[in-house]
Amino acid sequence: MTVVLFVLGVVIFAVSILVSIGLHELGHMIPAKKFGGKVTQYFVGFGPTVWSKQVGETEYGVKAIPLGGYVKIVGMLPPAAADLVDEVAYDADGQRVQRIRKSNTGLFTQLISDARAAEWELVRPEDSDRLFYKMASWKKIVVMAGGPTVNLLIAFFLFWLLFSTHGRELPPEVPDGAPTIAAVSECVLPYAESGRACTPTDPETPAAQAGLRPGDTITSFKGQEIGSWDQLTQLIRANRDAAAPLVYERDGQTVTTTVTTTVTARPASEDNPQLQEVGFLGVTPVQVSPLETGGPVYTLDQMGTMTVDTVKAIGTLPVKVWGVAKAIVGVEDRALDSPISVVGGGRIAGEATAATQLSTGEDFTTSDKFFFLISLVAGFNLFIGLFNFVPLLPLDGGHIATATWEALRRRLARLRRKPDPGYADAAKLLPIAYVMAGAMLVLGVVLIVGDLVAPVQSPF
């Protein structure tokens, strides 16, 4: 049953991502056709074609590798300058031939020439007024921004569903009332070494010596009834290394014992990291994560914060992927906040649907699973949408930047009463696009391998 649920979670996540990709491409295709552009292909996936169907002038289909998608809009690149173009001719089928003279002045120049030639293989005589590069600059921006905008809208509606029904988890806090123990520390460690494993030379904590266990609820300390974790903390700190009677409840039974706290250096408070010598018992209370709900305005506010965090993450992506590469070869552990690929996302989705409890021991209900998957898919769409706005080819943001520059320089030319500078030639930026595409391929492969070899620890 667990395996079936795991596979179900992976399938749900994979289908959700494929639907998101398909809607992203519709965000490009619909405005392109609305503005009169010619779209010859609409595909979800890359590689060999699994299925396709011709509808009018557009071929719709699915390819074997579900890691993206594309629409083919005719005339993305303008023709070369006049001194690089041979006489235009058409073959018997009306196909344009003998267009661009091959250049051998350099590798990138040749790549640009080849890309331009391949682009114009699809141009037929009747397409002259439907070429993408001839569209008004604002139309180009709408077409190219349509895809990532759809991802952001998907993220918005999914987060809205999450926040308005289930709610957003706030930072964990200790519930009011007598604190219940979540964990008992085995040994007393210096604060700077918190988290390391205990050794035989480390002293045992007073809590461990007293036989306290997770699940015990402390009701009294040094004769005072306990009503909150903060109250207990202050009493323990003030007790320093003195003996104190302690009362707790275990399985419905009241138990009285005596503990002798020890003195160790700990931060003065949550807001003051300066260390000071205080009493120490060695227990951690059970914490809960309160939920906060809200509507569309609340969702936009939360997405604003998430957007800032995501943009920062995109800026540090190469560094974090390098950390994943080191985790793959065993140089260091995989960071909890490292990026993941769709493979890692699928694994986490599968573990979520198969889990019955969190790693903290809390129950993980069917409702929790549903909303976790919602948040996972929403998060991926938010990242995909924002990443595609990066102003570098081959990302959508690169085309948006090119169209924006075209509109700006034409406006400046009119203001200065200069001749129209013409269309911005995105082909000249293809060397950047090739480098960027290579980098994205390497990053993607590293993340996929990392998710297989050194996966991020999930909360399940």
C-alpha positions as CSV (number, residue, x, y, z in Angstrom):
1,M,0.0,0.0,0.0
2,T,2.8,2.4,0.8
3,V,4.4,1.8,-2.6
4,V,1.1,2.5,-4.3
5,L,0.7,5.7,-2.4
6,F,4.3,6.7,-3.2
7,V,3.7,6.1,-6.9
8,L,0.4,8.0,-6.8
9,G,2.2,11.0,-5.3
10,V,4.9,11.0,-8.0
11,V,2.3,10.7,-10.7
12,I,0.2,13.5,-9.3
13,F,3.2,15.8,-9.1
14,A,4.4,14.8,-12.6
15,V,1.0,15.4,-14.2
16,S,0.7,18.7,-12.4
17,I,4.1,19.9,-13.7
18,L,3.2,18.8,-17.2
19,V,-0.1,20.6,-17.1
20,S,1.8,23.7,-15.8
21,I,4.2,23.4,-18.7
22,G,1.3,23.0,-21.2
23,L,-0.4,26.1,-19.8
24,H,2.9,28.0,-19.9
25,E,3.1,27.3,-23.6
26,L,-0.5,28.3,-24.2
27,G,0.4,31.6,-22.6
28,H,2.8,32.1,-25.5
29,M,0.7,30.6,-28.3
30,I,-2.7,32.2,-27.6
31,P,-1.5,35.9,-27.8
32,A,0.8,35.0,-30.7
33,K,-2.1,33.8,-32.7
34,K,-4.3,36.6,-31.5
35,F,-1.8,39.1,-32.9
36,G,-1.7,37.3,-36.2
37,G,1.5,35.3,-35.7
38,K,1.9,31.9,-37.3
39,V,2.5,29.1,-34.8
40,T,3.5,25.8,-36.5
41,Q,4.2,23.6,-33.4
42,Y,2.9,23.3,-29.8
43,F,4.7,20.6,-27.9
44,V,5.0,19.5,-24.2
45,G,8.3,17.8,-23.6
46,F,11.5,17.4,-25.7
47,G,13.1,14.6,-27.7
48,P,11.3,12.0,-29.8
49,T,7.6,12.6,-30.5
50,V,5.3,10.3,-28.6
51,W,2.0,11.7,-30.1
52,S,1.0,14.6,-32.3
53,K,-1.9,15.9,-34.3
54,Q,-2.1,18.5,-37.0
55,V,-4.9,21.0,-36.5
56,G,-5.0,23.7,-39.1
57,E,-1.5,25.2,-39.4
58,T,-0.3,24.0,-35.9
59,E,1.0,20.6,-34.9
60,Y,0.0,19.7,-31.3
61,G,1.9,17.0,-29.5
62,V,3.8,15.4,-26.6
63,K,7.4,14.4,-26.6
64,A,9.3,11.8,-24.6
65,I,11.3,13.9,-22.2
66,P,8.9,15.8,-19.9
67,L,11.4,18.5,-18.9
68,G,9.9,21.5,-20.7
69,G,8.0,22.4,-23.8
70,Y,7.9,24.9,-26.6
71,V,5.8,26.6,-29.3
72,K,7.3,27.4,-32.7
73,I,6.4,30.9,-33.8
74,V,7.5,31.6,-37.3
75,G,9.9,34.5,-37.9
76,M,11.5,34.9,-34.5
77,L,14.8,36.2,-36.0
78,P,14.9,39.0,-38.6
79,P,16.9,38.4,-41.9
80,A,20.5,39.3,-42.0
81,A,21.8,42.6,-43.1
82,A,21.5,43.3,-46.8
83,D,25.2,42.7,-47.5
84,L,24.9,39.1,-46.2
85,V,21.7,38.2,-48.1
86,D,21.8,36.6,-51.6
87,E,19.1,37.1,-54.1
88,V,15.8,35.8,-52.7
89,A,14.2,32.9,-54.6
90,Y,11.5,30.3,-54.0
91,D,11.4,26.6,-55.0
92,A,8.5,24.9,-56.7
93,D,6.7,24.5,-53.4
94,G,7.0,28.2,-52.6
95,Q,9.7,27.5,-50.1
96,R,12.2,30.4,-49.7
97,V,15.7,29.4,-50.7
98,Q,19.1,31.0,-51.3
99,R,18.6,33.5,-48.5
100,I,21.7,33.9,-46.4
101,R,25.2,33.8,-47.5
102,K,27.4,31.5,-45.3
103,S,30.1,33.3,-43.4
104,N,33.3,31.8,-42.2
105,T,34.6,34.7,-40.2
106,G,34.2,32.9,-36.8
107,L,32.4,30.2,-34.9
108,F,29.8,32.3,-33.3
109,T,29.2,34.2,-36.6
110,Q,28.7,30.9,-38.4
111,L,26.3,29.7,-35.6
112,I,24.3,32.9,-35.9
113,S,24.2,32.5,-39.7
114,D,23.1,28.9,-39.4
115,A,20.4,29.7,-36.8
116,R,19.0,32.5,-39.1
117,A,19.0,30.2,-42.1
118,A,17.2,27.4,-40.1
119,E,14.6,30.0,-38.9
120,W,13.9,31.1,-42.4
121,E,13.4,27.6,-43.7
122,L,9.9,27.9,-42.3
123,V,9.0,31.2,-43.9
124,R,6.8,31.0,-47.0
125,P,5.8,33.9,-49.3
126,E,2.3,34.3,-47.7
127,D,3.9,34.6,-44.2
128,S,5.4,38.0,-44.9
129,D,3.0,40.0,-42.7
130,R,2.8,37.3,-39.9
131,L,6.4,37.1,-38.9
132,F,7.1,37.5,-35.2
133,Y,10.0,40.0,-35.6
134,K,7.6,42.3,-37.4
135,M,5.1,42.6,-34.6
136,A,4.9,45.8,-32.6
137,S,7.3,45.7,-29.6
138,W,4.5,45.6,-27.0
139,K,3.0,42.6,-28.8
140,K,6.3,40.8,-28.6
141,I,6.5,41.5,-24.9
142,V,2.9,40.3,-24.3
143,V,3.6,37.1,-26.2
144,M,6.9,36.3,-24.5
145,A,5.6,37.3,-21.0
146,G,2.5,35.3,-21.4
147,G,4.2,32.0,-20.5
148,P,5.8,32.9,-17.2
149,T,2.8,35.0,-16.3
150,V,0.6,31.9,-16.6
151,N,3.0,30.1,-14.1
152,L,2.7,33.0,-11.7
153,L,-1.1,32.9,-12.0
154,I,-1.1,29.2,-11.3
155,A,1.0,29.8,-8.2
156,F,-1.3,32.6,-7.1
157,F,-4.5,30.5,-7.4
158,L,-2.9,27.5,-5.7
159,F,-1.6,29.5,-2.9
160,W,-4.9,31.3,-2.6
161,L,-6.6,27.9,-2.2
162,L,-4.0,26.9,0.4
163,F,-4.2,30.1,2.4
164,S,-7.9,30.5,2.3
165,T,-8.8,26.9,3.4
166,H,-5.9,25.2,5.1
167,G,-3.8,28.3,6.1
168,R,-0.1,29.2,6.3
169,E,2.0,27.7,8.9
170,L,3.5,30.3,11.3
171,P,6.9,29.7,13.1
172,P,6.6,26.9,15.7
173,E,5.6,28.0,19.2
174,V,5.1,26.2,22.5
175,P,1.4,25.9,23.4
176,D,0.1,27.7,26.5
177,G,-0.1,25.6,29.7
178,A,2.3,23.1,31.3
179,P,4.9,22.1,28.7
180,T,5.1,18.6,27.3
181,I,8.6,17.3,26.6
182,A,9.4,16.6,23.0
183,A,13.0,15.5,23.5
184,V,15.5,15.0,26.4
185,S,19.2,15.8,25.7
186,E,21.5,13.0,26.6
187,C,24.5,15.2,27.5
188,V,25.5,18.8,28.2
189,L,27.3,20.4,25.3
190,P,28.8,23.8,24.9
191,Y,26.4,26.1,23.1
192,A,28.8,26.4,20.1
193,E,28.8,22.6,19.7
194,S,25.0,22.2,19.9
195,G,23.9,19.4,17.6
196,R,27.0,17.2,17.6
197,A,26.8,13.7,18.9
198,C,27.5,13.0,22.6
199,T,30.8,11.3,23.6
200,P,31.6,9.3,26.8
201,T,33.4,12.3,28.3
202,D,30.3,14.6,28.0
203,P,28.4,15.0,31.3
204,E,24.8,13.6,31.4
205,T,22.1,16.2,31.5
206,P,20.0,16.6,34.8
207,A,16.9,15.6,32.8
208,A,18.4,12.4,31.7
209,Q,19.7,11.6,35.2
210,A,16.1,12.2,36.6
211,G,14.7,9.8,34.1
212,L,12.5,12.3,32.2
213,R,11.1,11.1,28.8
214,P,9.5,12.6,25.7
215,G,5.8,12.9,26.4
216,D,6.1,13.8,30.1
217,T,4.3,17.0,31.1
218,I,6.1,19.2,33.7
219,T,3.5,20.6,36.1
220,S,5.6,22.0,38.9
221,F,9.2,23.1,39.5
222,K,10.6,24.1,42.9
223,G,7.1,24.2,44.4
224,Q,5.7,26.5,41.7
225,E,2.9,25.4,39.4
226,I,3.9,25.6,35.8
227,G,1.6,27.4,33.4
228,S,4.0,28.1,30.4
229,W,7.3,27.1,28.9
230,D,8.7,30.6,29.4
231,Q,7.9,30.4,33.2
232,L,9.7,27.0,33.5
233,T,12.7,28.4,31.5
234,Q,13.1,31.3,33.9
235,L,12.8,29.1,37.0
236,I,15.4,26.7,35.6
237,R,17.8,29.4,34.6
238,A,17.5,31.1,38.1
239,N,18.0,27.7,39.9
240,R,21.6,27.5,38.5
241,D,23.2,24.4,40.1
242,A,20.8,23.9,43.1
243,A,18.5,20.9,43.8
244,A,14.8,21.4,43.1
245,P,11.7,19.3,43.4
246,L,10.0,18.6,40.0
247,V,6.5,17.2,39.4
248,Y,5.5,15.8,36.0
249,E,2.7,13.7,34.6
250,R,3.3,10.4,32.6
251,D,0.6,8.3,31.2
252,G,-2.0,9.9,33.5
253,Q,0.2,9.3,36.6
254,T,1.7,12.1,38.7
255,V,5.4,11.6,39.5
256,T,7.5,13.7,41.9
257,T,11.3,13.7,41.7
258,T,14.2,16.0,42.5
259,V,16.6,17.3,39.9
260,T,19.9,19.2,40.3
261,T,20.3,21.6,37.4
262,T,23.7,22.4,36.1
263,V,25.2,25.7,35.0
264,T,26.2,26.3,31.4
265,A,26.5,29.2,29.0
266,R,23.5,30.0,27.0
267,P,22.1,33.1,25.1
268,A,20.5,35.6,27.4
269,S,17.3,35.5,25.3
270,E,16.0,35.0,21.8
271,D,16.8,38.6,21.0
272,N,20.1,38.7,22.8
273,P,22.7,36.2,21.6
274,Q,25.2,37.2,24.3
275,L,26.1,34.1,26.4
276,Q,25.6,34.0,30.1
277,E,25.9,31.4,32.8
278,V,22.4,30.0,33.7
279,G,20.8,26.9,35.0
280,F,20.3,24.0,32.5
281,L,17.9,21.0,32.7
282,G,18.2,19.5,29.1
283,V,14.6,19.2,27.8
284,T,12.9,20.5,24.6
285,P,9.2,21.2,24.7
286,V,6.6,20.0,22.1
287,Q,6.0,22.8,19.6
288,V,3.1,23.4,17.3
289,S,2.9,25.5,14.1
290,P,-0.2,27.7,14.2
291,L,-2.1,28.3,10.9
292,E,-3.0,31.7,9.5
293,T,-5.6,32.1,6.8
294,G,-6.3,34.9,4.4
295,G,-7.8,35.8,1.0
296,P,-6.4,37.1,-2.3
297,V,-4.8,40.3,-0.8
298,Y,-3.2,38.1,1.9
299,T,-2.0,35.7,-0.8
300,L,-0.4,38.5,-2.8
301,D,1.3,39.8,0.3
302,Q,2.7,36.4,1.0
303,M,3.7,35.9,-2.6
304,G,5.6,39.2,-2.5
305,T,7.7,37.9,0.4
306,M,8.2,34.5,-1.5
307,T,9.1,36.4,-4.6
308,V,11.9,38.3,-2.9
309,D,13.2,35.0,-1.4
310,T,13.0,33.3,-4.8
311,V,14.9,36.0,-6.6
312,K,17.6,35.8,-4.0
313,A,17.7,32.0,-4.5
314,I,18.0,32.5,-8.2
315,G,20.9,34.8,-7.7
316,T,22.8,32.2,-5.6
317,L,21.7,29.3,-7.7
318,P,25.2,28.5,-9.2
319,V,26.7,28.5,-5.7
320,K,24.0,26.2,-4.3
321,V,24.3,23.8,-7.3
322,W,28.0,23.7,-6.6
323,G,27.2,22.6,-3.1
324,V,25.0,19.8,-4.6
325,A,27.9,18.7,-6.8
326,K,30.1,18.4,-3.7
327,A,27.3,16.4,-1.9
328,I,27.2,14.0,-4.9
329,V,30.9,13.1,-4.5
330,G,30.6,13.0,-0.7
331,V,32.7,16.1,0.1
332,E,29.8,17.5,2.2
333,D,26.3,16.8,3.2
334,R,23.4,18.1,1.0
335,A,22.1,21.4,2.4
336,L,18.5,21.4,3.6
337,D,17.9,24.6,1.5
338,S,19.6,23.4,-1.6
339,P,17.5,23.6,-4.9
340,I,15.9,20.4,-6.2
341,S,14.9,19.2,-9.7
342,V,11.5,17.9,-10.7
343,V,13.0,14.4,-9.8
344,G,13.5,15.6,-6.3
345,G,10.1,17.2,-6.2
346,G,8.5,14.0,-7.4
347,R,10.3,12.0,-4.7
348,I,9.1,14.4,-2.0
349,A,5.6,14.3,-3.4
350,G,5.7,10.5,-3.3
351,E,7.0,10.4,0.3
352,A,4.3,12.9,1.3
353,T,1.4,10.7,0.0
354,A,2.9,7.6,1.5
355,A,3.6,9.1,5.0
356,T,1.4,8.9,8.0
357,Q,3.6,10.9,10.3
358,L,6.1,13.7,10.1
359,S,9.6,13.2,11.3
360,T,8.6,15.0,14.5
361,G,6.0,12.4,15.3
362,E,3.0,14.5,14.3
363,D,0.2,12.9,12.4
364,F,0.1,13.6,8.7
365,T,-3.5,13.4,7.5
366,T,-5.0,13.1,4.0
367,S,-5.9,16.8,4.2
368,D,-2.3,17.6,5.1
369,K,-1.1,15.6,2.1
370,F,-3.4,17.4,-0.3
371,F,-2.4,20.8,0.8
372,F,1.3,19.8,0.9
373,L,1.1,18.8,-2.8
374,I,-0.7,22.0,-3.5
375,S,2.1,24.1,-1.9
376,L,4.8,22.0,-3.7
377,V,3.2,22.5,-7.2
378,A,2.6,26.2,-6.4
379,G,6.2,26.7,-5.3
380,F,7.5,25.1,-8.5
381,N,5.3,27.4,-10.6
382,L,6.4,30.4,-8.8
383,F,10.1,29.5,-9.4
384,I,9.5,28.6,-13.1
385,G,7.7,31.9,-13.7
386,L,10.3,34.1,-12.0
387,F,13.2,32.2,-13.5
388,N,11.8,32.7,-17.0
389,F,11.8,36.4,-16.5
390,V,15.6,36.5,-16.1
391,P,16.6,38.8,-19.0
392,L,18.9,36.4,-20.8
393,L,18.3,34.3,-23.9
394,P,17.1,31.6,-24.3
395,L,14.7,32.4,-21.5
396,D,11.5,34.3,-22.1
397,G,13.0,37.3,-20.3
398,G,15.8,37.5,-22.9
399,H,13.2,38.0,-25.7
400,I,11.3,40.5,-23.5
401,A,14.5,42.5,-22.9
402,T,15.2,42.5,-26.7
403,A,11.7,43.8,-27.5
404,T,12.0,46.4,-24.7
405,W,15.3,47.6,-26.1
406,E,13.8,47.7,-29.6
407,A,10.9,49.9,-28.4
408,L,13.3,52.2,-26.4
409,R,15.7,52.9,-29.2
410,R,12.9,53.5,-31.7
411,R,11.3,56.0,-29.2
412,L,14.7,57.7,-28.7
413,A,15.2,57.9,-32.5
414,R,11.8,59.6,-32.9
415,L,12.5,62.0,-30.1
416,R,15.9,62.9,-31.7
417,R,14.3,63.0,-35.2
418,K,16.7,60.2,-36.3
419,P,15.9,57.5,-38.9
420,D,14.1,54.4,-37.5
421,P,16.8,52.0,-36.3
422,G,14.7,49.0,-37.3
423,Y,14.1,45.8,-35.5
424,A,16.3,44.6,-32.7
425,D,18.2,41.6,-33.9
426,A,18.0,38.8,-31.3
427,A,20.2,36.6,-33.4
428,K,23.2,38.7,-32.3
429,L,22.6,37.5,-28.8
430,L,22.6,33.8,-29.7
431,P,26.2,33.3,-28.4
432,I,24.9,34.3,-25.0
433,A,21.9,32.0,-25.5
434,Y,24.2,29.0,-26.3
435,V,26.3,29.6,-23.2
436,M,23.2,30.1,-21.0
437,A,21.6,27.0,-22.4
438,G,24.7,25.0,-21.7
439,A,24.9,26.3,-18.2
440,M,21.2,25.4,-17.6
441,L,21.8,21.9,-19.0
442,V,24.7,21.4,-16.6
443,L,22.8,22.8,-13.6
444,G,19.8,20.6,-14.5
445,V,21.9,17.4,-14.7
446,V,23.7,18.1,-11.4
447,L,20.4,18.7,-9.6
448,I,18.9,15.5,-11.1
449,V,21.9,13.4,-10.2
450,G,22.0,15.0,-6.7
451,D,18.3,14.2,-6.1
452,L,19.1,10.6,-7.0
453,V,22.5,10.2,-5.2
454,A,22.3,12.7,-2.3
455,P,18.6,13.7,-1.9
456,V,17.4,16.5,0.3
457,Q,16.1,15.2,3.6
458,S,12.3,15.5,3.6
459,P,10.1,16.1,6.6
460,F,8.6,12.6,6.4
